[in-house]
Amino acid sequence: MEIYTISSLEKVFPDRKPTSDFVCGCCSFFKNEVFSFQTAVYWEGNGWDAIRNLDINVESDIANLITVRQVKCVPVGVASYGYIDDNYISNRPGLYPDLLESVGTRFRILTGSWNALWFDITPTDKTTAGQYPITIRLAENGETVCETSLTVTIINSELLPQKLINTAWFYADCLSDYYGTPTFSERHWEIVGNFIKNAAARGMNMLLTPVFTPPLETEQGRERKTVQLIDISLVNGVYSFDFSKLERWIFIAKECGIEYFEIAHLFTQWGATHTPKIIVTENGIKSAHFGWHEEASTGSYRRFLEQFIPALLAFLHGIGIDRDHVYFHISDEPDSWCFDTYKQARELVNDLLSGYKIFDALSNPDFFQEKLIDIPVVSTDHYDRFEQFDLAEKWVYYCCGQAVDTSNRFIAMPSARNRILGVQMYLYQIHGFLHWGYNFYNAGKSEREINPYFSTDADGIYPSGDPFIVYPAPNGKPHDSLRHMVFAQALYDLRALQTLESLAGREQVNAMIHDGLSEQITFKRYPKSEQWLLSLRHRVNEAIKNYI
């Protein structure tokens, strides 16, 4: 039997021995971050011994701060779109480690293959700083069969609060569909709260808010389940609005730690040609007054917005959501082919949203130069096209298209490629990050629901891992993915670099990052090894300790 302590950046496959040597000197962390590591376990067996149940015993003075999960493999159908660089684990379909499943104190091991356990250490404000040995013993029938150990250091300080605005689009309809609960039933509200709480715990502080059912990832002519938070009535041409559900949504989100709210897009995706599905009650009958049947430029939609937007802004102001904490979308990912329709849509709401922030994912600088977008959210592979501009806020995103050279979190990519984004965003002084899939559990274009445990690629449409970063557990709570935890580590890295900058200055931090490198780090050029990242974080921690 073999057991090794390895870093959180190693992906353990059943058929291969882990290759990295964990640098125990990198096991230091601050009192307000979660530190993660893994153990890899192999037990040679055959025949009837193929499955064994082992008890997990964690011995340490901080054992009460440590939780353990088992790393499970999931199917990867689309490892990539075919065009790849040399920084993929593989371009082949197969079973890849990604799902983190709670196991308590016992887990099932498959003999003859490598298995992994994921450990999180979560200090509290009462945790005493210092060095703590940790021993992990695995036992069968009360007898220890293997053990491993490491020593961690809790630094007597805290990282600066997160400055980055971070959003991954949250889909309430997918939760309703997967769990079979009516939208905004009490059970649905409970599940929504569970998933928002998880998102906030991993560094997401902005929430996509469906004042209307978001017109995202939907085939023209089709519609997604209605999750409209605002009840709308129409009497004699006058609309009235009930914001009760929106108020509850915001209250739950703020209780979980969400600080910013992005209002669902006011026009359809990829062109801004039509209106979102908007359900209105008239003469006691609910129906879609707006949707694919209504072009965006019609006067009826403008008349609706003239009543809706002022009422929404007044409501938000009344419950304490100021204009610095609310962002509006026009339409997702416009490009030159829909320049005119996007311009019409922007002009339709320009006066109604005066003084409020409008941002959209796009990569064409013409939209910014023509003042059609206040805050462009730029794909990381096109960010150099915007560096010449004086941007009020610097935002980036990646999705399925950022598959070569740039950081991303496809399941088939190594974890270091996920985590490096924290360093990159520090160097570029990025204000916000956006991703389209926190929990998209549909096939592409929302043609139908899918089981995310069987399909991690939206039924073959996107690289596996792109549509979601959490799995729906049977109890109505999310299971983290390995990728979700590693991205949270990238955010901790960003905060550590910002903390050191507050003490030593930006020039010194920049020099530390680039020490020994032959070129400047960009969104397309960066060190690819996990050891470089772990070593950098160790050096940053040690430098901060010198100021304590």
TIKE-145236 format. One line per 8 residues: number of its first residue (from 1); their letters; for each residue x, y, z of C-alpha. Coordinates in Angstrom, 1 decimal. Each point is the difference from the previous one (the first is absolute). Layout:
# TIKE-145236
NUM = a = X/Y/Z | ...
END
This chain:
# TIKE-145236
1 = meiytiss = 0.0/0.0/0.0 | 1.2/3.5/-0.8 | -1.1/3.4/1.3 | 1.4/3.4/-0.8 | -0.8/3.6/1.0 | -0.3/2.1/-3.1 | -1.1/3.6/-0.7 | -3.4/1.1/-1.0
9 = lekvfpdr = 1.3/0.6/-3.5 | 0.6/-3.7/-0.9 | -2.8/-1.8/-1.8 | 0.1/-3.7/1.0 | -1.1/-2.4/-2.7 | -0.8/-3.6/0.8 | 2.6/-1.4/-2.4 | 3.0/2.1/0.8
17 = kptsdfvc = 2.2/0.7/3.0 | 0.1/3.7/1.1 | 3.1/1.7/-1.4 | 0.4/3.0/2.2 | 2.0/0.3/3.2 | -1.9/2.2/2.5 | 2.2/2.8/1.3 | -0.9/0.0/3.7
25 = gccsffkn = 1.6/3.4/0.3 | -3.0/1.3/-2.0 | -2.5/-1.0/2.7 | -0.5/3.4/1.5 | -3.2/2.0/-0.2 | -1.9/2.8/1.7 | -2.7/0.0/2.6 | -2.7/1.0/-2.5
33 = evfsfqta = 0.6/-2.5/-2.8 | -0.6/-3.6/-0.7 | 3.1/-2.2/-0.5 | -0.4/-3.2/-2.0 | 2.2/-3.0/-0.6 | -0.6/-3.6/-1.1 | 1.1/-3.5/0.8 | 0.4/-2.5/-2.8
41 = vywegngw = -0.5/-3.7/1.0 | 0.7/-3.2/-1.9 | -0.8/-3.5/1.3 | 0.9/-2.9/-2.3 | -2.8/-2.5/-0.1 | -1.9/-2.4/-2.2 | -3.0/-2.1/-0.2 | -2.4/0.3/2.9
49 = dairnldi = 2.3/2.6/1.6 | -0.8/2.6/-2.6 | -1.9/2.3/2.4 | 1.1/0.7/3.6 | -1.6/2.3/2.6 | 2.6/2.1/1.9 | -0.4/2.2/3.1 | 1.6/3.4/-0.2
57 = nvesdian = 1.7/1.1/3.2 | 1.4/3.6/0.2 | 2.3/0.7/2.9 | 0.9/3.6/0.7 | -0.6/2.8/2.4 | -2.1/1.6/-2.8 | -1.9/-3.1/-1.0 | -3.2/1.8/0.8
65 = litvrqvk = 0.8/2.4/-2.9 | 0.6/-2.7/-2.6 | -2.6/-1.5/-2.3 | 0.5/-2.8/-2.4 | -1.5/-0.8/-3.4 | 0.6/-2.7/-2.5 | 1.1/1.0/-3.6 | -2.2/-1.8/-2.4
73 = cvpvgvas = 0.4/-0.4/-3.8 | -2.6/1.3/-2.4 | -0.5/-0.7/-3.7 | 1.7/2.4/-2.4 | -1.5/-0.3/-3.5 | 1.5/3.2/-1.5 | 3.5/0.6/1.4 | 0.4/2.9/-2.4
81 = ygyiddny = -1.1/1.2/-3.3 | 3.0/-1.7/-1.6 | 2.2/3.1/-0.3 | 2.2/-0.2/3.1 | 3.5/1.0/1.2 | 2.5/-2.0/2.1 | -1.7/0.9/3.3 | -2.7/-2.6/0.1
89 = isnrpgly = 0.0/-3.2/2.0 | -1.5/-1.7/-3.0 | -2.1/0.7/-3.1 | -1.8/-3.3/0.3 | -3.4/-0.9/1.6 | 0.0/-2.1/3.1 | -0.4/0.1/3.7 | 1.6/3.0/1.7
97 = pdllesvg = 0.2/1.1/3.7 | -2.3/2.9/0.8 | -2.9/-0.7/2.4 | 0.7/0.6/3.8 | -2.5/-2.2/1.9 | -0.3/0.1/3.8 | 0.9/-3.2/1.7 | 0.0/0.7/3.7
105 = trfriltg = 2.5/-2.4/1.7 | -0.2/-3.0/-2.4 | 0.5/-0.4/-3.7 | 0.0/-2.8/-2.5 | 3.2/-0.7/-1.8 | 0.3/-1.8/-3.3 | 3.0/-2.2/0.1 | 2.4/-0.3/-2.9
113 = swnalwfd = -0.5/3.7/-0.7 | 1.0/3.4/1.4 | -2.5/1.7/2.3 | 0.1/3.6/1.4 | -1.3/1.7/3.1 | -0.4/3.8/0.1 | 0.6/1.8/3.4 | -1.0/3.5/0.8
121 = itptdktt = 1.3/2.0/3.0 | -2.4/2.8/0.9 | 1.3/2.2/2.9 | -2.2/2.2/2.0 | 0.7/3.5/1.5 | 0.7/-1.9/3.3 | 2.6/-2.3/-1.5 | 3.4/0.3/1.5
129 = agqypiti = 2.8/0.6/-2.5 | 2.9/-2.4/-0.1 | 1.3/-3.2/-1.3 | -2.2/-3.1/0.1 | 1.0/-3.5/-0.9 | -2.7/-2.1/-1.7 | 0.0/-3.8/-0.2 | -2.5/-1.8/-2.2
137 = rlaenget = -0.5/-3.6/0.7 | -2.2/-2.4/-2.0 | -1.2/-3.1/1.8 | -2.0/-3.1/-0.8 | -1.9/-1.8/2.8 | 1.8/2.1/2.5 | 3.5/-0.7/-1.3 | 2.1/2.7/-1.6
145 = vcetsltv = 1.0/-1.0/-3.5 | 1.9/3.2/-1.0 | 0.7/3.5/1.1 | 1.5/3.3/-1.2 | 0.7/3.3/1.7 | 0.9/3.6/-0.7 | 0.4/3.2/2.0 | -1.9/3.2/-0.7
153 = tiinsell = 0.5/3.5/1.2 | -2.8/2.4/0.8 | 1.3/3.5/-0.4 | -1.0/2.5/2.7 | -1.6/2.4/-2.4 | -2.8/0.3/-2.5 | -0.1/0.7/-3.7 | -1.6/3.2/-1.2
161 = pqklinta = -3.7/-0.3/-0.9 | -0.8/-1.0/-3.5 | 0.0/3.0/-2.4 | -0.7/-1.9/-3.2 | -3.7/-0.2/-1.0 | -0.6/-3.6/-1.0 | -3.1/-1.5/-1.7 | -0.8/-3.3/-1.5
169 = wfyadcls = -3.5/-0.1/-1.4 | -2.6/-1.5/2.3 | -2.9/-1.9/-1.5 | -3.0/-0.4/2.4 | -1.9/-1.9/-2.7 | 2.6/-2.7/-0.2 | -0.4/-0.6/3.7 | -3.8/-0.2/-0.3
177 = dyygtptf = 0.4/-2.4/-2.9 | 2.6/-2.3/1.6 | -1.7/-0.3/3.4 | -3.5/-0.1/-1.4 | -1.2/2.9/2.1 | -2.5/2.7/-1.1 | 1.8/3.3/-0.5 | 0.0/2.2/3.1
185 = serhweiv = -1.6/-2.7/2.1 | 1.4/-0.1/3.5 | 2.2/-3.0/-0.9 | 1.2/1.9/-3.1 | 0.9/3.0/2.1 | 1.9/-2.2/2.4 | 2.0/-1.6/-2.8 | 0.7/3.4/-1.6
193 = gnfiknaa = 1.3/1.2/3.4 | 2.3/-3.1/0.3 | 1.6/0.6/-3.4 | 0.4/3.8/0.6 | 1.7/-0.7/3.3 | 2.4/-2.4/-1.6 | 0.8/2.5/-2.8 | 0.7/2.8/2.5
201 = argmnmll = 2.2/-2.2/2.1 | 2.2/-0.6/-3.0 | 0.4/3.6/-0.9 | -3.0/0.9/-2.1 | -1.3/3.4/1.1 | -2.3/0.9/-2.9 | -3.2/-1.8/-0.9 | -1.9/-0.1/-3.3
209 = tpvftppl = -3.5/1.0/1.0 | -2.9/-1.1/-2.1 | -2.4/3.0/0.1 | -1.1/-1.7/-3.2 | 0.9/-3.6/-1.1 | 3.6/0.6/-1.3 | 0.0/-0.1/-3.8 | 3.2/-2.1/0.0
217 = eteqgrer = 1.1/-3.2/-1.7 | -3.4/-0.4/-1.6 | -0.8/-1.0/-3.6 | -2.0/2.6/-1.9 | -3.7/-0.9/0.3 | 0.6/-2.1/3.1 | -0.4/1.0/3.6 | 1.4/-1.0/3.4
225 = ktvqlidi = -2.1/-0.6/3.1 | -1.3/3.3/1.4 | 1.9/1.3/3.0 | -1.1/3.6/-0.2 | 0.4/1.6/3.5 | -2.4/2.9/-0.7 | -3.8/-0.5/-0.2 | -1.3/2.4/-2.6
233 = slvngvys = -3.6/1.1/-0.7 | -1.4/2.1/-2.8 | -3.2/2.0/0.4 | -1.1/2.6/-2.6 | 3.5/0.3/-1.4 | 1.6/0.6/3.4 | 2.4/-2.6/1.5 | 0.3/-0.7/3.7
241 = fdfskler = 2.8/-2.0/1.6 | 0.2/-2.2/3.0 | 3.6/-0.3/1.2 | -0.6/-2.4/2.9 | 1.9/-2.9/-1.5 | 2.9/2.2/-1.1 | 0.2/1.4/3.5 | 0.3/-3.6/1.4
249 = wifiakec = 2.6/-0.9/-2.6 | 2.1/3.0/0.9 | -0.4/-0.6/3.7 | 1.2/-3.7/-0.3 | 2.9/1.1/-2.2 | 1.2/2.7/2.4 | -0.4/-2.4/2.9 | 2.4/-2.4/-1.8
257 = gieyfeia = 2.5/2.8/-0.7 | -0.9/1.2/-3.5 | 0.8/3.7/-0.5 | -0.9/0.7/-3.6 | -3.0/-0.7/-2.2 | 0.1/-0.3/-3.8 | -3.4/0.4/-1.5 | -0.9/-2.6/-2.7
265 = hlftqwga = 0.5/1.1/-3.5 | -2.6/2.4/-1.4 | 0.2/-1.4/-3.5 | 0.6/-3.4/-1.6 | 3.5/-1.6/-0.3 | 2.2/0.2/-3.1 | -1.6/3.0/-1.7 | -2.4/1.9/2.3
273 = thtpkiiv = -2.7/-0.6/-2.6 | -2.9/-1.0/2.2 | -1.4/0.6/3.5 | 0.4/-2.4/2.9 | -3.0/-2.2/1.0 | -2.0/2.2/2.4 | -3.1/-1.4/1.6 | -2.8/2.5/0.6
281 = tengiksa = -3.4/-0.4/1.6 | -2.8/1.7/-1.8 | -3.7/-0.5/0.6 | 0.9/-2.9/2.4 | 2.0/-1.8/-2.7 | 3.8/-0.5/0.1 | 1.8/-0.1/-3.3 | 3.2/0.9/-1.7
289 = hfgwheea = -0.5/3.6/-1.1 | 3.6/0.1/-1.2 | 2.3/-2.6/-1.3 | 1.2/-1.3/-3.4 | -3.2/1.2/-1.6 | 0.9/3.6/0.9 | 2.8/1.8/-1.8 | 2.2/2.1/2.3
297 = stgsyrrf = -0.5/3.3/-1.8 | -3.8/0.1/0.4 | -1.6/2.9/1.7 | -2.0/-2.3/2.3 | 3.2/-1.3/1.6 | 1.3/3.6/0.4 | -3.3/1.0/1.7 | 0.3/-3.0/2.3
305 = leqfipal = 3.6/0.9/0.9 | -1.0/3.6/0.7 | -2.1/-1.2/2.8 | 2.0/-3.0/1.1 | 3.6/1.3/0.3 | -0.9/3.1/2.2 | -2.1/-2.2/2.3 | 2.9/-2.6/0.3
313 = laflhgig = 2.5/2.7/0.7 | -2.2/1.6/2.7 | -0.5/-3.4/1.6 | 3.7/-0.8/0.0 | 0.8/3.4/1.5 | -2.7/-0.5/2.6 | 1.5/-3.2/1.3 | 3.5/1.4/0.1
321 = idrdhvyf = 1.5/-1.3/-3.3 | 1.9/3.1/-1.2 | 1.0/0.5/-3.7 | 3.6/-1.1/0.7 | -1.3/-3.5/0.8 | -2.4/-0.7/-2.9 | 1.1/-0.6/-3.6 | -2.2/-0.3/-3.1
329 = hisdepds = 0.5/-2.1/-3.1 | -1.2/0.8/-3.5 | 0.8/-3.2/-2.0 | 2.7/-2.7/0.4 | 3.0/-0.3/-2.4 | -0.9/2.5/-2.7 | 2.4/0.4/-3.0 | 0.2/1.9/-3.2
337 = wcfdtykq = -2.8/-2.0/-1.7 | -2.5/1.4/2.5 | 1.5/3.4/0.6 | -3.1/1.9/-1.2 | -2.5/-2.0/2.0 | 2.1/0.3/3.2 | 0.2/3.7/-0.6 | -3.8/0.2/-0.3
345 = arelvndl = -0.4/-1.9/3.2 | 2.4/2.1/1.9 | -1.7/3.2/-1.3 | -3.3/-1.4/1.1 | 1.0/0.0/3.7 | 2.7/2.6/0.0 | -1.9/2.7/1.7 | -1.8/-2.4/2.4
353 = lsgykifd = 3.3/-1.3/1.4 | 1.9/3.2/0.1 | 2.6/-0.1/2.7 | -0.2/-3.8/0.4 | 2.7/-2.5/-1.1 | -0.6/-1.9/-3.2 | 2.4/-2.9/-0.8 | 0.0/-2.9/-2.4
361 = alsnpdff = 2.3/-2.8/-1.2 | 1.6/1.0/-3.3 | 3.3/0.2/-1.7 | -0.5/2.6/-2.7 | 1.4/3.4/1.0 | -2.3/1.8/-2.4 | -2.8/-0.2/2.5 | 2.0/1.8/2.6
369 = qeklidip = 1.4/2.6/-2.4 | -3.6/0.8/-1.2 | -1.0/0.3/3.7 | -2.5/-2.8/-0.3 | 1.4/-1.8/3.1 | 1.2/1.6/3.2 | 1.9/-3.1/1.3 | 1.1/-2.5/-2.5
377 = vvstdhyd = 0.5/-3.5/1.4 | 2.8/-1.2/-2.3 | 1.0/-3.5/-0.7 | 3.5/-0.7/1.3 | 1.3/-0.9/-3.5 | -1.0/3.4/-1.4 | 0.8/2.2/3.0 | 3.0/1.6/-1.8
385 = rfeqfdla = -2.4/1.7/-2.4 | -1.3/2.1/2.9 | 3.2/0.8/1.8 | 0.2/3.4/-1.8 | -3.2/1.2/1.6 | -0.5/1.7/3.3 | -2.6/-2.4/1.4 | -2.0/1.0/3.0
393 = ekwvyycc = -0.1/-3.6/1.1 | 2.1/-2.8/-1.4 | -2.0/-3.2/-0.5 | 0.9/-3.3/-1.6 | -1.7/-3.3/-0.7 | 0.7/-3.4/-1.6 | -2.3/-2.7/-1.2 | 0.2/-2.8/-2.6
401 = gqavdtsn = 1.9/2.1/-2.5 | 3.0/0.7/2.1 | 1.5/-3.5/-0.6 | 3.5/0.8/-1.2 | 2.8/1.8/2.0 | -2.3/1.7/2.5 | -1.0/-1.1/3.5 | -3.2/-2.0/0.3
409 = rfiampsa = -1.6/-2.7/2.1 | -1.1/-2.8/-2.4 | 0.1/-3.3/1.8 | 2.7/-1.2/-2.5 | 2.4/2.8/1.0 | 2.5/-0.1/2.9 | -1.0/1.8/3.1 | 2.9/2.4/-0.2
417 = rnrilgvq = -1.5/1.4/-3.2 | -3.1/0.8/2.0 | 1.8/1.6/3.0 | 2.4/2.1/-2.0 | -2.8/2.5/-0.7 | 0.3/1.5/3.4 | 3.6/1.1/-0.7 | -1.0/1.2/-3.5
425 = mylyqihg = -2.9/2.1/1.3 | 2.3/1.6/2.6 | 2.5/1.0/-2.6 | -2.7/1.5/-2.3 | -1.8/1.6/3.0 | -3.3/-1.5/-1.0 | -3.1/1.2/1.8 | -2.4/-2.8/-1.0
433 = flhwgynf = -0.3/-3.6/-1.3 | -3.0/-1.6/-1.7 | -0.8/-3.5/-1.1 | -3.2/-1.3/-1.5 | -0.4/-3.3/1.9 | -0.3/-0.5/3.7 | -2.8/-2.6/-0.3 | -1.1/-0.4/-3.6
441 = ynagkser = -1.6/-3.5/0.0 | -1.5/0.1/-3.5 | 1.0/-1.2/-3.4 | 1.4/2.7/-2.4 | -2.5/2.8/-0.8 | -2.1/-1.4/2.9 | -1.6/-2.6/-2.3 | -0.7/-2.3/2.9
449 = einpyfst = 1.2/-0.7/3.6 | 3.0/-2.2/0.5 | 1.4/-1.9/2.9 | 3.3/1.7/0.9 | 1.4/-3.2/1.4 | -0.3/-1.6/-3.4 | 0.7/3.0/-2.2 | 2.5/2.6/0.9
457 = dadgiyps = 0.0/1.6/-3.5 | -3.6/1.1/-0.5 | -0.7/-3.2/-2.0 | 3.1/0.4/-2.2 | -0.2/3.7/-0.7 | 2.7/1.5/2.2 | 3.3/-1.2/1.5 | -0.7/-2.0/3.1
465 = gdpfivyp = 0.0/2.2/3.1 | -0.9/3.2/-1.9 | -3.8/-0.1/0.8 | 0.2/-0.4/3.8 | 2.4/0.0/3.0 | -2.3/-1.7/2.6 | -1.9/-3.2/0.0 | -3.5/-0.4/1.5
473 = apngkphd = 0.1/-2.3/3.0 | -3.1/-2.0/0.9 | -0.6/2.1/3.2 | -0.6/3.2/-1.9 | 3.5/1.3/0.6 | 2.9/0.3/-2.5 | 3.0/-2.3/-0.2 | 3.1/2.1/-0.8
481 = slrhmvfa = 2.1/-0.9/-3.0 | 3.7/-0.2/0.2 | 0.0/2.9/-2.4 | -2.2/2.1/2.2 | 2.4/-0.4/2.9 | 3.1/0.7/-2.0 | -1.6/3.2/-1.5 | -0.7/1.1/3.6
489 = qalydlra = 3.8/-0.5/0.7 | 0.7/2.3/-3.0 | -2.1/2.7/1.8 | 2.0/-0.6/3.2 | 3.2/0.4/-2.0 | -1.3/3.3/-1.4 | -0.8/1.2/3.5 | 3.4/-1.1/1.3
497 = lqtlesla = 1.7/2.0/-2.7 | -2.1/3.1/0.8 | 0.7/-0.4/3.7 | 3.7/-0.1/-0.7 | -0.3/3.0/-2.2 | -1.6/2.0/2.8 | 3.1/-0.7/2.1 | 2.8/0.0/-2.5
505 = greqvnam = -1.2/1.8/-3.1 | -1.0/-1.2/-3.4 | 3.5/0.2/-1.5 | 1.3/-2.5/2.5 | -2.9/-2.4/-0.5 | 0.5/0.2/-3.8 | 3.7/-0.8/0.4 | -0.8/-3.0/2.3
513 = ihdglseq = -2.4/-1.4/-2.5 | 2.4/0.3/-2.9 | 3.1/-1.1/1.9 | 1.8/-2.6/-2.2 | -2.4/0.3/-2.9 | 1.2/0.9/-3.5 | -3.0/1.9/-1.0 | -2.9/2.0/1.4
521 = itfkrypk = -3.2/-1.9/0.9 | -3.0/0.8/-2.2 | -3.3/-1.7/-0.5 | 1.6/-2.2/-2.6 | 3.5/-0.5/1.4 | 0.5/-1.3/3.5 | 1.8/-2.7/2.0 | -1.8/-3.3/-0.3
529 = seqwllsl = 1.3/-2.1/2.9 | -1.9/-0.4/3.2 | 3.3/0.2/1.9 | 0.5/3.5/-1.3 | -3.3/1.1/1.4 | 0.5/-1.7/3.3 | 3.4/1.5/0.3 | -1.2/3.5/-0.8
537 = rhrvneai = -2.7/-0.2/2.5 | 2.5/-1.2/2.7 | 2.3/2.9/-0.8 | -2.9/2.5/0.2 | -1.1/-1.4/3.3 | 3.5/0.2/1.4 | 0.4/3.6/-1.1 | -3.3/0.9/1.7
545 = knyi = 1.1/-1.7/3.2 | 3.0/2.3/0.1 | -2.3/3.0/0.4 | -2.1/-1.6/2.8
END
